[in-house]
Structures are given as structure tokens and as C-alpha cells.
């Protein structure tokens, strides 16, 4: 036990808390525990990854057949079908966003920043600055 404590102090600078010590730590509020009335749109500029599995299968087929498209027609067809479905889904999502329609789901990560700002404007936080 003593060697474990010595090793933990050397690695982490202190020992982990015991279950009975957790309630003794006072809570210090660094920022107010309130939501802001808007969110920024910085995180939406992500990379759109779709049909990766189909593309990998297509490239593997092309490599084994010396890049002859005639021998990989089935893989090309499945990739084109996947890409077409993806563009249709993306177009529908864009139309839904432009119309202002908010589709609620079990996962809030699917909402865009515009939709989140609409929801937050319906339920504003009254922030009092001290």
C-alpha cells in the first residue's frame, strides 16, 4: 500500500479521493450556471463523411482488377446509389433548415445552431450581472 501511495504521488502529485472525502470539497462557481441566449456556429464547419465503406470496397475492387471499371460495375453502382441518397438527405435537411422547421429527436447533436438559437430565443435566460 505504501509503494502505491508513493507512486501515485510521484505521477499525479496527490492521491485520488476516497469516497468519504468527496463531500468535503467545497463547490466554487467559476462562471454563472446559466445557459447563454445563443450559441456560436463554429462547430458546424465539419467534414462531411459519407459512403466511406462503399468507396473502400470500390477502391479494393479496382486495385485487384488493375483499375478496370468493367469488372467493378457492381461496386460502382452501389457507391453511386449511396452518394445519390446522401445528396438527397442533405438537400432535404437544407430545405428543412431554411423553412425554420425544428425536428426534435432524442439526440440534440442533430440540431443546427440556427435551430438551437430559435429554441433558446423561445425560452430566454434572464442573466443578472452582479
Secondary structure, DSSP 4 states (H G I P E B T S, - for coil): -HHHHHHHHHHHSSPPPPTTTGGGSPP--SS-SS--S---SGGG-------HHHHHHHHHHHHHTTT-GGGGHHHHHHHHHHHHHHHHHHHHHHHHHHHT-----S-GGGS-HHHHHHHHHHT---PPP-
